[in-house]
């Protein structure tokens, strides 16, 4: 998700975002009541943080990936794909994140008692589209929050350098690979059979496709 902020000098559980001043410890449920004021809010270890809304580039990339995943997942009834406003509540510390695209397996639906509330677990797969102001250390910190909470596969998309970092559960030291424009996203064992060209992810939808 895009952010126009740099992390403050003080220690923050969410270096990819700005701590919202004036709030005492909060719960993830608060995210469902925040105003539509141009910010994207998350809760990390009870701390309310915010980011600026995505620009057209990041929003388009996130939307493209959402449509591609949903088009593959839904006919096969593999699970649920959520867009950028889907709130996932992680177990343990009071933490709720909103991936640009999220996915959870169909069999986990039984653990959701109220579908009007935040999804009560980390996504099996998450995708985050980095903004121009975000750096790798910030997004690595966010990746580790996902993986520690149980996310099995994470894609961090970098529009400026047109590559995608792939993170795996159990590997917190860094991404296991970096995909370039010649590679394809792979659903691996989380969404078996899903593949999508990285070049298509970054292609301007208003640019005509070249004939072969």
N, C-alpha and C positions, 0 to 999 in steps of 0.2 A: 504494500500500500504506500501511496505517496506521502511524503512529509516534507514540510518546509522548515522544520526545526532541527537544530543541532542539540545533542544531549547537553544538559546542564553540567556544571562543574561538580555538583553534589552527586553522591552515589544514587543511582536509580536502578530499579529492577528491570527497566525497559529502556535501554540506551538508544533504541530506534525511534523514540517518541519523546514528547514533552510532558512532564508531570503537570497536571492541572492543579493550580494552587487553591488553597481554601477548602479542600476536602479532607475529612478524616477518613480512616479506613472504610472502604466501600465493598459491596458485594457485586458479583457479576450481573445480578438481576437489574442493577441500576442502568446497565447498557441499553436495556429495552425502553428506557424512559428518557434518554438524553435528547435534547432538542436537535432539530435539523438545522444546524447553524454552520454547515460547511466543513465541520471537523469529523473525523472518524475516531471514536473513543474505544479504548480497551482497558481492561483491569489486569494488573500484574501484581501478585502478592498483596492484594488489597489496595493497591495504589491506582488511582484513576489517571490515565495518560491519554493524550490526544495527538492526532496527526492531521495535516491538511488533506482535503479530499484529493483524489487522483486527477491528474491532467488527462487530456484526450488520449495521449499515447498509451499511458498505463491502463486507463479504463478500457480502451479498445483491445489491448493485449489480454487483459483479464477476461473480457467478454468473449473473445475468440476462443480462449482455452475452455471457458465454461461451456460454451455451445458444443465444442468438440467432445469434451468428456461426457456431457449429458446425452448427446446423440449416440454415443457408444454404450453408455451405462443403462439408460432407461429402457430400450427395447429388450435388453437381456435381464432386466430386473436385478441388477447386481448390487444396487444400493442407491444412495441419495447423493446428488451433486448440489452443492449450495453456492450461490453467488456471493458477492463481496459483503453483503450485510448479514450473513449467517453468523450467529454468535455461538461459539463452542466454549463450554465451561470445563476446565480441567480439574481432575481430582487433586486432592491435597490442598496446597495453598490456594487462596481465593484468586483465581486467574481465569480470564476469559479473553480469547483472541478472535479476530474476524479475518480469516484468510481471504485473499482475493478470490480463490476458488477452494472449496473443501469437498471432501468425499468421505462417506462412511458406508461400510458394508451393510447389506440388507438385514443380516441376522442381528445387528445391533439395535434395530428399531424396537425390539422388545424391552430395551432398557429406557425407552423414552415414554414416560407416563403422561406428560403434558407437552404437546407439540407447540404450544404458545410460549413456552419458556426456552431459555438457552439450551442447546443440545448438550446433554450432560456428560460429555467425554471429548477427548481430543479426536480430530479427524484421522482416518487411516491414511489419507493423502491430503496434503495442503500445498497450495501454490501462492507465493508472495511475489508481487511485481515491485522491484526496487525503484525508488524515485532518483532523480539526478543528484539530490543532496545526501542520499544514504550511501554509506561506505560498507565495505565487506565486514568489518568488525561488528558493526551494528546489526547487520542482517544475520551474522553468525550467532550473535547472542540470541536473536529471536528464534533461529533454527533450533538452538539447543533447548529452548523452552518447549517447543513442539515435541522434539524427540524424547525429552525426559518425561513428557506427559503421555507418551504412547503413540505418537504419529510414526508411521512406518516408512513413509516416503515423502520427501519434501522437495519441491522445485522452487528455487529462488531465481527469478527471471530478471536479467539485467538489460534493459532496452538500450542503454548507451553503448554497451560493448557487444550487443546482440549475442549473448550467450546465456546459458542456464546452468546454474549449479545444482547438482543432485546430491541430496543428503539422505542417509540411511539411518534407521534406528540402530542404536548400539555403537554408532561411530560419531563421537562428539568432537573429534579433533578438527574436522573440516569436511567439505564435500568430498564424496567418493569419486566424482568426475565432473568435468565441465563440458557441456554440450555446445558445439558450435553450429553455424548455419548449415553444415553438411550432415548433421546428426538428426536424430529424431527422439522425441520424448518417448519413454517406454513405461507402461503401467506396471511392468515387472510382475511380482506375485501379488500385488495389491489389486490391480485391475488387469488380469492376464489378457493379452491380445490387443490391448490399446497401444496405438502408436500414432504420433503426430509429428510432422516435420518441423524442426525449429525454424526453418526459413519461412514457413507459412505463418508461424506465430508472430513474426516480426514484419510480415509483408503488409504494406499499406493497402487497406481494402478498396481504396479508390484508384489504385494503380492497376491498369489492365494486365492480365496474365499474359506472359510471352508465349507465343506459339512455338512449339517444338518443330 
